[in-house]
Amino acid sequence: MVRQAVEAFQHHLPRIRSVELVAGEIPGQFQASIRESGWKCRELPQIGYLQPGERHRKSVAREAVKLAEVLLGSFGSDDSVWWIHNYHLGKNVVFTQALLEIIASGRAQRMILQIHDFPECGRFGNLRLLKDLLSRDPYPLSPWVRYAVLNQRDRQILLSAGIPEQAVFLLENPVLRGLVPQRDTTIRSRLKRLFGPEFPSFDPHSPLLLYPIRTIRRKNALEALLLCILMQSPANILITLPGVSVSERPYSDLVRGVFDDRLCPGLWGIGSALEQRALSFDDLVAASDLVLSTSVQEGFGYLFINSLLW
């Protein structure tokens, strides 16, 4: 999704001279593909997921001042735009506070705050953390700040909360038009050879159901496994990525355990290992018979559109 968004900007906005992707952690294979596209990328651990710990409002404020200096020193300039994804969800409250401090300082640093989720939407632990530890309004107003949202509902929420209309933009996700993967069930034999030792219940001769998600609670993966198990004819399910945050890892491990115990045939969490094994996500699509979703709440996925394209 990140790659498609940047490609869209490069295609439609030739004034953009360079792009640098910055994240707390960037998988090696993704770094390689980014650089092949002519973009820069940099890991900055200070903005990655923050591990739970003893913090209070004053300590967060102190850490945030230091991080703000790092961000401005590394990326600040009069002709740059920071495009920041989900800055406000409580995954790293120090990073959130640092951005708010920069904005409050009056520094003329242009920012697009892109909102794909609100913490009020089922992330109540995160919401409490933000209320307890932030010392500034998480939705600041500034001539240098614009908000981007995925749908009209979210736009109306911000407008109703008092964000000026000229500061809120509907920015729907890009949808790739062009060649789509051609169905090729022979890829299943490669998947069996490469991942079968780890997932011996995977049967390359049975249909394959694809659920391309990170294994987090709101994606409701256990129900997807149950549907696969209840099918009249044997079928595999493929769930592409694990959940990695501290709050989601127990659920992710629970789902992984279903495969380890051979309760459901299929593959799990292989998405990050594809490139090093000369496979791509398109190969998974080509190998599949059906796209399945049991998600109870979407953040920014367009699986319903991608499924039709595939």
N, C-alpha and C positions, 0 to 999 in steps of 0.2 A: 504494500500500500504506500509506503514512504517513497519507494522508487517510482511508482506510477505518478504520485503527486509531483515529485520533482521534475520528472520528464514532461508532465503537462505544463508546468511553469516555464521550463526551458523552451518548449515549443511555442507557447503563446506570449511569453514575456521576454523578448530578446534583450531587454535592458539589464536583465540579471546576468552579471558577469561571472559570478562564481557561487558555488554552493558548498557549505561545509556542514556535514552531519555530526552533531555532538550528542553523546549519550553516556550514561554511566557505564555501560558495557555494550560492546558491539562484537558479535560473533566474528571470528576470523574470516570465514567464508563470505560473510556479508561485506566485511571491509574490502575484500578483494574485488567483489563485484561492483562496489561503490567506486573504487579507484579506477576500475576499467571504464566506468562511465565518465571519467574526468572530474569527479567530485572529490572533495577532501572529506576526511572523517577523523574524529578525535574522540578518544575515551576520556571522560572526566568523572572519576568515581564519586566525586562530591555531589553529583546530581542524580546518582542512581538511587535505587530503593534504599531507604534508610532503615537499618535494623532497629527493632524496638530497644529502648533504653531509658534510663532515668534522665528525663529532660523536663525543664520547666520554661515558662515564658521568657525569663531573663536569659537563660542559657541559649535558647533558640535565637533570641535577638542578637546575642554576642556572636554566635557562629555565623549567623546570616550576614552580619556586617563584613566579616572576613570573606565569605563566599561571594558577596556582591563585588568586592574588590577584585577577586579572581576573574569573575565573569566580565567585568568591564575592562580589565587589563588584557584579557585574552581575546574578547570578541566585540568590545564596544567600539563604535565608530559612527561618524555622522552619516555615512552612506550605506550602513548595513541595516537589515531588518532581522530581528530575532523572531522566528516562527516557533512557538513553544506549544507542545502538545500536552494537554491535561496537566497544567501546572498546579492545579488547585485540589487534587484528589486526596491529599494526605499521604501519598507514597513517600514524600520527602519534605517534611514541613520546613526544614531549614532552607531548602531551595525555594519553596514558595515564599517564605519570609524575605529571602534575599531579593527576589524579583520585586516584591512589594516595596522594599526599601529603595531600590533603584528608581522605581516609578515615583515614589514619594519625594525623592531628592530633587525632582525637576529636571534630571538629566535628559537630554534630548536623544534618548535611545529609542528608536522605533521598535515596537513589539506587536506581533499578532498573537493573541492568546486564544489558541484553538481548543474549544471545549467539545469533547466527545462523550462526556459523562458528567453528571453532577454527583457530589458525595451524598446528597440527599436521596439519591435513587438507590437505596439498599446498602449503602456503605456507611452505616451508622457509627461504627467504631472509628472510621476515618473522620467522620463529621465531628464527633466529640473531640478527637485529637486536635483538629483544626481550631475548634472553638476554645480549647484549653490553652493552646500554645501560640497561636498567631496573635500578634499585637496590632495588626492592621487589617483593614477591610480586604477580604480576598478577591473582591471584584472592584478594582480601583478605576477611577476616572482620570484620564490624562489626555492631552492633545496628541501624545505620542503613542497611545495604545488603541488598538482595535481588537474587537472580539470576532471570532469566526465560529459558527455553529453548523451542525449537520442538517438540521431540519427546522421547519417553521415553528414547531412546538418549543424547541429550545430557544429559538430567537424570541418568541413571545414571552418566555419566562424571564429573560434578561430585560426586555423592554418593560415588563410589568414591575420588575424590581427597581427600575429607575435608570437603567443604562440608556443613554441617548440613542435614538434611532440611527443617527449618522455614525455611530461607533460599533454597530452590530451588523455583521454580514453573514448571509447564508452561503456557505462554502461546502457544497456536497462533494462526496468522495469522487475521484476520477474512476471511470469505468473504461477498461481497456477494450478498444474496438480493433478488430483485425483477426488474425489467424487464431483459432482456438485448437486445443489439443485434439488430435484424432484418436478415437478409441483404439486401444492396443492392449489386449488382455495378456499378451506374451510378457509384458513387463512384470506380471505377477511372479513369473518364474525367477526373475532377477531379484525381486523383493524377497522371495523365499530363500534364495541362496545367500543374500546379504544379511537378512535380519531373522531368518528362520531359527538359527541357533539361540537367539534371545527370546523369540516368540514361536516355540515349536508348534503351537496349535493353529498357526496360520496355514490355510489350505489354498494353494494357488489355483486349484481347479473349481473352487466355489466362488460365487459372486462376491464382490467387494463393495461395501458401503463406505463412503467417504464422509467424515465429519471433520472439516478443516478448522480446528479451533485450538486455543490454549486451554488446558484442562483446569478450568476454574468453575466455582460453584454455579454461577448463573448460566453457564453453558449446559448444565444439567446432563453431564455425560453418562451418568449411571442409567438414566432412562433410555438413552440411546443404546447402551449395551443390552438393556433388558429387551428392547424391541428386536435387536439382532438375535438374541437368544430364543425369542418366541417365534421367529419365522418358521414356517412349515418346512422349508428346505434349508439345509445348512448354508450359512453365509458368514463372511468375515466382516469386521468393522475396522476402519483405520482412523484413529484419532491422532492428529499430527504433532501436537506440541504439549509439553508438560506445563503445569502451573509453577511459577518460580518464586512468587512473593511469599513472605513468611506466613501470611494469612491464608494463602491458597494452597500451600504445599501439602498440608495434611489431606485435603480432598484429592489433590492430584495423585498422591501416593496411594490413596484408597482405590482410585480407578486403576492405577497401574497394578495393584494387587489382584484385581479381577483377571487380568491377563496372566500374571505370574501363576495364579492358581488354576489356570486353564478353564475358567468358567465361561469364557467367551472367546471364540477364535478371532484372531486378527492381529493388528500391529498397533503400537502405541508410542508416541513421542519421537518418531524417527525424523521429523521434519528438519531438525537442525543438523542431521547427519547426512542429508541427501547429497549436497554438493561435493563433499569429500569422497563420495562413492559414485561419482559420475551420474547422478540422477538429479531431477529437478521436480519442482512442485507440479509442473505440467505433466510429468510422467505419472504422478499419482492420480491426476485427473483422468488421464488416458486409460489407466489400468482399472478404473472404477466403473461400476454399473449404475450407481445411484448416489446422489448427494442427500445426506440426512442431516436434519437439525432438530434438536429438542431444546434449544435455548429458550429461557424464560425472559431474558432481557438482553437486547443488543446494545452494544456500545457504539461502534462505528462500522460494523461489518455490512457488506452488501451481498451476503451469501445468496439471498433470493434472486438477485440479478445475475450474479456469477453462475449460479446453477442453470439458469436459462441459456446463458451464453455457451456453457459447456455442453 
